[in-house]
């Protein structure tokens, strides 16, 4: 079931806003994130099967004081559910071959030395 969660987060600068948005975006099930309010301190999150309490705890750890303002369920209107606008693109992982690491060779020297000699 889709939920809309509104959180009030103390954000003093753009860096704090970015940190808050990245923290919320990392949570599984989040479909969209928006900043609202006159001071842009309200984070509105829409998602499927998201836990508002866990989200609040994560934001408190990363961004500071966070207050849970509102949680409401979103129901589809007459079968006109627009899931396409909330879908994230599939993650693309590029598999690169491992880089070549040159190994060191130990050379034996005819004259006596102390310890190991690596060239």
MITOR-700973 format. One record per atom (N, C-alpha, C): residue in one letter; x, y, z; residue number from 1; atom name. Coordinates in steps of 0.05 Angstrom, whole numbers. Example, Ala and Ser with C-alpha at 12.3 -4.5 7.8 and 13.67 -1.06 7.14 Angstrom:
 type     px     py     pz seq atom
    A    264   -114    156   1    N
    A    246    -90    156   1   CA
    A    264    -66    156   1    C
    S    257    -45    142   2    N
    S    273    -21    143   2   CA
    S    258      1    157   2    C
END
This chain:
 type     px     py     pz seq atom
    X     17    -23      0   1    N
    X      0      0      0   1   CA
    X     18     25      0   1    C
    X     10     44    -16   2    N
    X     25     69    -17   2   CA
    X     19     87      7   2    C
    X     40    100     16   3    N
    X     38    119     38   3   CA
    X     50    145     31   3    C
    X     39    166     42   4    N
    X     51    193     40   4   CA
    X     60    201     68   4    C
    X     86    206     72   5    N
    X     97    213     98   5   CA
    X    108    241     96   5    C
    X    101    258    115   6    N
    X    111    285    117   6   CA
    X    128    288    142   6    C
    X    153    296    138   7    N
    X    172    299    160   7   CA
    X    183    328    161   7    C
    X    186    339    185   8    N
    X    198    365    188   8   CA
    X    226    361    198   8    C
    X    245    370    182   9    N
    X    274    366    188   9   CA
    X    287    393    190   9    C
    X    304    396    210  10    N
    X    319    421    212  10   CA
    X    342    421    192  10    C
    X    339    438    172  11    N
    X    359    440    150  11   CA
    X    367    469    147  11    C
    X    391    475    154  12    N
    X    400    503    154  12   CA
    X    413    512    127  12    C
    X    422    492    111  13    N
    X    435    500     86  13   CA
    X    429    479     64  13    C
    X    439    483     41  14    N
    X    435    465     18  14   CA
    X    449    438     23  14    C
    X    471    438     37  15    N
    X    485    413     43  15   CA
    X    467    395     61  15    C
    X    454    407     80  16    N
    X    436    392     98  16   CA
    X    413    381     82  16    C
    X    402    397     64  17    N
    X    380    388     47  17   CA
    X    388    364     30  17    C
    X    411    366     18  18    N
    X    421    344      1  18   CA
    X    426    319     18  18    C
    X    437    322     41  19    N
    X    442    299     59  19   CA
    X    416    286     67  19    C
    X    395    302     73  20    N
    X    369    291     80  20   CA
    X    356    277     57  20    C
    X    357    288     34  21    N
    X    345    276     10  21   CA
    X    359    250      3  21    C
    X    386    249      5  22    N
    X    401    225     -1  22   CA
    X    394    203     19  22    C
    X    391    210     44  23    N
    X    384    191     65  23   CA
    X    357    178     60  23    C
    X    337    195     53  24    N
    X    310    185     48  24   CA
    X    310    168     22  24    C
    X    325    177      2  25    N
    X    325    162    -24  25   CA
    X    338    135    -21  25    C
    X    355    131     -1  26    N
    X    368    105      2  26   CA
    X    350     84     15  26    C
    X    327     91     24  27    N
    X    308     73     37  27   CA
    X    292     58     16  27    C
    X    290     31     19  28    N
    X    275     15      0  28   CA
    X    246     22      0  28    C
    X    234     23    -24  29    N
    X    206     28    -27  29   CA
    X    198     57    -32  29    C
    X    218     75    -30  30    N
    X    212    103    -35  30   CA
    X    208    108    -65  30    C
    X    186    121    -72  31    N
    X    180    127   -100  31   CA
    X    186    156   -107  31    C
    X    179    175    -90  32    N
    X    185    203    -96  32   CA
    X    191    218    -70  32    C
    X    206    240    -73  33    N
    X    214    257    -51  33   CA
    X    210    286    -60  33    C
    X    200    302    -42  34    N
    X    197    331    -48  34   CA
    X    202    347    -23  34    C
    X    211    372    -27  35    N
    X    214    391     -5  35   CA
    X    191    411     -7  35    C
    X    179    416     16  36    N
    X    156    435     16  36   CA
    X    160    453     40  36    C
    X    142    473     42  37    N
    X    142    492     64  37   CA
    X    156    517     56  37    C
    X    151    538     71  38    N
    X    163    564     65  38   CA
    X    193    564     68  38    C
    X    203    549     87  39    N
    X    232    547     92  39   CA
    X    244    522     79  39    C
    X    228    508     64  40    N
    X    237    483     51  40   CA
    X    248    463     72  40    C
    X    234    461     94  41    N
    X    242    443    116  41   CA
    X    224    419    119  41    C
    X    204    416    101  42    N
    X    185    394    102  42   CA
    X    193    374     80  42    C
    X    199    349     87  43    N
    X    205    329     67  43   CA
    X    181    311     64  43    C
    X    170    311     39  44    N
    X    147    295     33  44   CA
    X    156    270     17  44    C
    X    150    247     28  45    N
    X    159    221     16  45   CA
    X    135    205      9  45    C
    X    134    194    -16  46    N
    X    114    176    -25  46   CA
    X    127    150    -31  46    C
    X    116    128    -20  47    N
    X    128    102    -25  47   CA
    X    110     79    -18  47    C
    X    119     55    -26  48    N
    X    104     31    -20  48   CA
    X    117     16      3  48    C
    X    102      9     23  49    N
    X    111     -7     46  49   CA
    X    135      6     59  49    C
    X    134     32     63  50    N
    X    155     46     77  50   CA
    X    148     49    107  50    C
    X    167     48    124  51    N
    X    163     51    153  51   CA
    X    170     79    161  51    C
    X    151     95    169  52    N
    X    157    123    177  52   CA
    X    175    125    201  52    C
    X    173    107    220  53    N
    X    189    108    244  53   CA
    X    219    103    237  53    C
    X    224     83    221  54    N
    X    251     77    212  54   CA
    X    263    101    196  54    C
    X    246    113    179  55    N
    X    255    136    164  55   CA
    X    262    159    182  55    C
    X    246    164    203  56    N
    X    251    185    222  56   CA
    X    277    180    237  56    C
    X    282    156    245  57    N
    X    306    149    260  57   CA
    X    331    154    242  57    C
    X    330    145    217  58    N
    X    353    149    199  58   CA
    X    359    178    195  58    C
    X    337    194    191  59    N
    X    342    223    187  59   CA
    X    352    236    213  59    C
    X    344    227    236  60    N
    X    355    239    261  60   CA
    X    385    233    263  60    C
    X    393    209    254  61    N
    X    422    203    256  61   CA
    X    438    219    236  61    C
    X    428    223    212  62    N
    X    443    237    191  62   CA
    X    440    267    191  62    C
    X    415    277    195  63    N
    X    410    306    191  63   CA
    X    406    321    217  63    C
    X    398    308    238  64    N
    X    392    323    263  64   CA
    X    363    320    271  64    C
    X    353    341    283  65    N
    X    325    340    294  65   CA
    X    305    335    271  65    C
    X    289    314    274  66    N
    X    268    307    255  66   CA
    X    242    301    269  66    C
    X    221    311    258  67    N
    X    194    307    271  67   CA
    X    176    295    250  67    C
    X    162    274    258  68    N
    X    142    261    240  68   CA
    X    116    278    242  68    C
    X    108    290    220  69    N
    X     85    308    220  69   CA
    X     59    293    212  69    C
    X     60    277    190  70    N
    X     36    265    180  70   CA
    X     42    240    165  70    C
    X     25    219    168  71    N
    X     26    195    152  71   CA
    X     -2    190    142  71    C
    X     -5    186    116  72    N
    X    -31    180    104  72   CA
    X    -28    160     82  72    C
    X    -49    143     80  73    N
    X    -49    123     59  73   CA
    X    -60    136     33  73    C
    X    -48    128     11  74    N
    X    -56    137    -16  74   CA
    X    -71    115    -30  74    C
    X    -96    119    -37  75    N
    X   -111     99    -51  75   CA
    X   -114    107    -80  75    C
    X   -114     87    -98  76    N
    X   -118     93   -126  76   CA
    X   -147    104   -131  76    C
    X   -150    123   -149  77    N
    X   -176    135   -155  77   CA
    X   -187    122   -180  77    C
    X   -208    105   -176  78    N
    X   -223     93   -197  78   CA
    X   -205     79   -218  78    C
    X   -185     65   -209  79    N
    X   -168     50   -227  79   CA
    X   -149     67   -243  79    C
    X   -146     92   -235  80    N
    X   -128    110   -250  80   CA
    X   -102    114   -235  80    C
    X    -90     92   -228  81    N
    X    -65     93   -213  81   CA
    X    -42     97   -232  81    C
    X    -27    118   -229  82    N
    X     -5    125   -246  82   CA
    X     21    115   -234  82    C
    X     26     89   -235  83    N
    X     51     78   -225  83   CA
    X     74     85   -243  83    C
    X     70     91   -268  84    N
    X     92     97   -286  84   CA
    X    107    122   -278  84    C
    X     93    142   -267  85    N
    X    107    166   -260  85   CA
    X    125    163   -235  85    C
    X    120    142   -219  86    N
    X    136    138   -195  86   CA
    X    157    116   -199  86    C
    X    158    103   -221  87    N
    X    177     81   -225  87   CA
    X    205     92   -229  87    C
    X    224     79   -215  88    N
    X    252     86   -219  88   CA
    X    263     70   -243  88    C
    X    281     82   -257  89    N
    X    294     66   -279  89   CA
    X    310     43   -267  89    C
    X    313     22   -282  90    N
    X    328     -1   -273  90   CA
    X    357      7   -269  90    C
    X    369     -3   -248  91    N
    X    397      3   -243  91   CA
    X    415    -10   -264  91    C
    X    434      4   -274  92    N
    X    452     -7   -294  92   CA
    X    480     -9   -281  92    C
    X    490    -33   -281  93    N
    X    516    -38   -270  93   CA
    X    535    -46   -293  93    C
    X    556    -31   -296  94    N
    X    576    -37   -317  94   CA
    X    597    -55   -304  94    C
    X    602    -78   -317  95    N
    X    622    -96   -307  95   CA
    X    648    -90   -321  95    C
    X    667    -79   -307  96    N
    X    693    -73   -319  96   CA
    X    712    -95   -311  96    C
    X    730   -103   -328  97    N
    X    750   -123   -321  97   CA
    X    768   -112   -299  97    C
    X    777   -129   -281  98    N
    X    795   -119   -260  98   CA
    X    821   -108   -272  98    C
    X    830    -87   -259  99    N
    X    855    -74   -270  99   CA
    X    879    -92   -263  99    C
    X    898    -91   -280 100    N
    X    922   -108   -278 100   CA
    X    940    -96   -256 100    C
    X    947   -113   -237 101    N
    X    965   -105   -215 101   CA
    X    991   -120   -219 101    C
    X   1012   -105   -222 102    N
    X   1039   -117   -225 102   CA
    X   1048   -128   -198 102    C
    X   1057   -152   -199 103    N
    X   1066   -164   -174 103   CA
    X   1096   -160   -171 103    C
    X   1105   -158   -146 104    N
    X   1134   -154   -140 104   CA
    X   1147   -182   -141 104    C
    X   1172   -182   -150 105    N
    X   1187   -207   -151 105   CA
    X   1210   -205   -131 105    C
    X   1214   -226   -117 106    N
    X   1236   -227    -98 106   CA
    X   1260   -239   -112 106    C
    X   1282   -224   -112 107    N
    X   1307   -233   -125 107   CA
    X   1327   -242   -104 107    C
    X   1340   -264   -110 108    N
    X   1360   -273    -91 108   CA
    X   1387   -261   -100 108    C
    X   1401   -251    -81 109    N
    X   1426   -238    -86 109   CA
    X   1449   -256    -76 109    C
    X   1471   -257    -91 110    N
    X   1494   -274    -83 110   CA
    X   1508   -264    -58 110    C
    X   1509   -238    -55 111    N
    X   1523   -229    -31 111   CA
    X   1504   -227     -7 111    C
    X   1514   -231     16 112    N
    X   1496   -232     40 112   CA
    X   1484   -204     46 112    C
    X   1459   -204     51 113    N
    X   1445   -179     58 113   CA
    X   1428   -185     83 113    C
    X   1420   -165     96 114    N
    X   1403   -167    119 114   CA
    X   1374   -164    109 114    C
    X   1357   -183    116 115    N
    X   1329   -181    109 115   CA
    X   1324   -190     80 115    C
    X   1301   -183     70 116    N
    X   1292   -190     44 116   CA
    X   1295   -167     24 116    C
    X   1303   -173      0 117    N
    X   1306   -152    -20 117   CA
    X   1283   -155    -40 117    C
    X   1268   -134    -43 118    N
    X   1247   -133    -63 118   CA
    X   1253   -112    -83 118    C
    X   1251   -119   -108 119    N
    X   1257   -100   -129 119   CA
    X   1232    -91   -143 119    C
END
